[in-house]
Amino acid sequence: MSSENFSQNLKKHMQSLLIRKSNIPYHNQNNIVDIITGVLDKYTDANTNAIQVENAIKNIKEILDKTFGVGWICLIGESFSFNISAKVGI
């Protein structure tokens, strides 16, 4: 998939974002979505619709760490898998 198609698909999905499960308070979830979409807009080239992914990820993490405390993990991409384990109550 080209960078342009990836950027267009990412923006499309962000417009219809669905949070399935989270231990983050609802009002903070909305703030986080606003932060992410704002940063993606900031790092999207108006002419090509390509997102500067590395800069966007770095900026999103910095803002989330500063706003909500350190420890955020930010991923943007496609065709990869991951496994995240967490303990409840930490």
Buried (B, 14 or more C-beta within 10 A) or exposed (E): EEBEEBBBEBBEEEEEEEEEEEEEEEEEEEBBEEBBBEBBEEBBEEEEBBBBBEEBBBBBBEBBEEEBEEEBEBEBEEEEEEEEEEEEEE
